[in-house]
Amino acid sequence: MTTNRRRAYHAGLARLFDISFATIGLAVLSPVIALVSIAIVAETGRPVLFAQTRLGVGGRHFRMLKFRKFRPDTRNAGLPLTMKGDDRMSRVGRFLALSKLDELPQLVNILRGDMAVVGPRPESLELADCFTEATRPVLAYKPGIFGPSQWAFRNESALFPPDVDPIAFYRQTLFPAKAQLDLAYYPGRTLASDVKWIALCCLAILGFGSEPERAIADAGVTETPPLHLR
């Protein structure tokens, strides 16, 4: 089998896995999706979903879906980042952020082909300037729900020091650290290793095994100023 045919085979296998995962996930989790939708409408009304333009593979724009965490009156207010204790969040939104259930609608993005199950997190257009020559190769990979940077930075909103500009801290510290983790993993990824990251991320959501310090050290990430991990 030639290199090109091998790549096409692996790409087809990965796409089949993504479609199967998303289809089964939507079917199994449909009661949860319905309950979350009802809870959002009951507290803050419609819309249930939040759609935001993000950077996909190759820098292509797509509309990423999430359950809405913020109150409708704060839609265009505040930072393009979610901070710990963000006062734009509703009570249901805080639960969704903690449980990561706000990401469930992205199973639809996977079926559309915009995202994969495992891949780098897609960046918002407001922070597209984070990409430099060193980190732009991240855009070669289809963005996903799970992955090494999602595992290591599950509690990203709690990492921002109170005395530092959050946008500058994200651009100079958090984004480069996440990009280096992704670039250390995706060039040599396999389907088996992707399944491992899905399992690790699910365990981290339940409160087990998320160790950003170890992941960052393993990837050889060097950043300034240092991460305030806690």
BELFENCOR-V904349 format. One record per helix or strand of 2 or more residues. SS is the DSSP state (hx for helix, st for strand). FROM is the first residue (numbers start at 1). LEN is the number of residues. If there is no record, write none. Layout:
# BELFENCOR-V904349
ss: [SS | SS]
from: [FROM | FROM]
len: [LEN | LEN]
This chain:
# BELFENCOR-V904349
ss: [hx | hx | st | hx | st | hx | hx | hx | hx | st | hx | hx | st | hx | hx | hx | hx | hx]
from: [3 | 30 | 49 | 57 | 61 | 72 | 91 | 101 | 106 | 116 | 125 | 136 | 144 | 148 | 156 | 166 | 191 | 212]
len: [26 | 15 | 7 | 3 | 7 | 3 | 9 | 3 | 7 | 3 | 6 | 5 | 3 | 5 | 3 | 23 | 15 | 7]
